[in-house]
């Protein structure tokens, strides 16, 4: 077994991740076993770090288990880490994870620490296999098959892809690496995603085509039949017979104010979907424009769609600073001659100031390798590659490729000990509300940081006072903001049952821990508001430090509130 760490940081080694000569080395060891207790040999074990110290990106160590399933990490740098194991035939598993969707428990490692007898129990993978046929019973080759599970996304129950595969020449598919659970399966004829030439003499006519079909014969997940997969179980013999119906073509051209063609990437998305997920055939897609600015979307099912410019690099080039959006209803005929009006996108520039000092001193290169970046997230429509801006050492920034939309501001990589105190766009406060560029006009964004960030730390214990590792802890403001999560945050307890939230603005918060809670519900302030009586209330002063010891909310109480959800 190898006895040396691999530190991989964005493809480059970072010397600073090694412990300094005057630090005592950190030793971590443990065992990987299967559900029945057998040793899992040749498993890849990863120790993935968070930020080790201000300005330093996280490191990752990798080891392989020996014949007894044992692993050892030597000379690990201090910091917070997650430990995971993976091997073909098993579901990737995280240390301390209490469910298949849990991020697991963080390990807090300090100089000289020795962690021994850590154990990860790996679950054998589940497999779903079957065939995709057309209406005549003939096999469909190269069909895309997706396995989806129902999950909560910001409090709303949605189908989320968890695995995928494609059919062979016999129409057979096999999707592996599935955790135990209930799934839905969809199949899409890949030929519907290709813009093949129309048949001579049939231009403009609606055609019949295979459409995305959910097992066994549903048009969407609500009409699909779920399948249950046990640990290590294999479901075989499933058959999906693709539905066939009338499909339509949408053709058009983009044009700027002068009527000329513009080279951009456009998306055609069913309005009710809101986002594009893999396997979106028949419900829209992407189109890189032809040289003359024309576009074409084939095999579209009826519905209301949004045609818009998406912010994406074409062939590695800087995104074009153009915007455009129009709604289209596909009924019972092809659409020709659709025009997507184009105009220059709004320009947003701005500055960052430090309330109590010099911003340039805060952004000293030696302390700011993990650079402060701003991103914009659309509250409607589709975004691929959110507009972003790198904050320069003098505190100035500029966003490129901003569309005419409503955006929420995200501040990433804030210097340690700071929080975003205020953000004003065109003189209006947008600290917790959207930046509105729907008029097509840009403006100046003025940000103020404070170096008096507050923090909350604590521990989670059971009724016996024993520390609980791998427990989810959520923090949410008493008054939710305008973000999709309402300002809710989440963390998981480390090996000692400890948790922490840093970089907090002053205000009133609630904090609670959970026996079991889906991440999507932990990011829903509306759902969390049902548990204020179970949570600990905290009033944070600027620069304040608070501590709370928590008992987890029972799974039964969570289940009662989930049952009330639509």
Secondary structure by P-SEA (a helix, b strand, c coil): cccbbbbbccccccccccccccbbbbbbbbbbbcccccccccbbbbbccccccccccbbbbbbbbcccbbbbbcccccccccccccccccccccccccccccccbbbbccccccccbbbbbbbcbbbbbbbccccccccccbbbbbbbbbbbcccbbbbbbcccbbbccccbbbbcccccccbbbbbbccccccccccccccccbbbbbbcccccccccccccbbbbbbcccccccbbbbbbbbcccbbbbbccccccccccbbbbbbbccccccccccccccbbbbcccccbbbbbccccbbbbbbbbbbccccccccccccbbbbbbbcccccccccccccccbbbbbbbbbccccccccccccccccbbbbbbbbccccccccbbbbbcccccccccccccbbbbbbbcccccccccccccccccccccccccccccbbbbbbbbbbcccccccccccccccccccbbbbbbbbccccccccccccbbbbcccccccccccccccccccccccccccccccccccccccccbbbbbbcccbbbbbbbbbccaaaaaaaaaacc
